[in-house]
Amino acid sequence: LIETLVAISVFTMSVLTLIVILSQGITSINYAKQKMIAEYLAQEGIEYLKNIRDTNVISASTASIGWSDFKTQTTNCFNINGCFFDDGGLFEGNSTDTVKNISFNVCVSGDCPKLRYDLGNYSNAKYNYTYGLDTSLKRKITLEQINTDEVRVISTVFWNQGSSSRSVSFSTVLYNWIE
């Protein structure tokens, strides 16, 4: 009887150890997934700003007007609270829209709204602020004027995982590249 009880307790401890290891593995996988998505969204924020800068500069009559148009369009991002933008389905087939129509809104007290994930279909799944499933992800764009022809872009994505707050931040400098 004692041997049976010892064998059952050893087996129980083995099973519990496996359950703990599996749960830690699942937690690590979820963290890696969220971090990868956050990195993608942070980089996407920078890429949108590059696209807006380039579109404004190329479509203007002079480079200085295009650079000025870019800074005017993104003026809400030149503050400590940062800003967020929603492309509003810009690239879903409406050929009359351009990135020049994207508006940037100030994050209230530095707290930007949560992004939503729209499944759509797998080829068009995307993050936005209007429709889809709620997520814990928030993207904040902050611009810093370095000099008249240089702007630092900081794109940060925040999320909550368990009881911890996490963030990923990417930064680059945009230049008035046409003289």
Protein Blocks (a to p, Z undefined) as FASTA:
>chain_A
ZZmmmmmmmmmmmmmmmmmmmmmmmmmmmmmmmmmmmmmmmmmmmmmmmmmmmmmmmmpm
bfklmmmmmmmmmmmmmcfkopaddekhmmnopakbcfklpccdddeehiacdddddfkp
mklgccdfkbccddfbdcddddddfblmbccddddddddehjbccddddddddddfbZZ
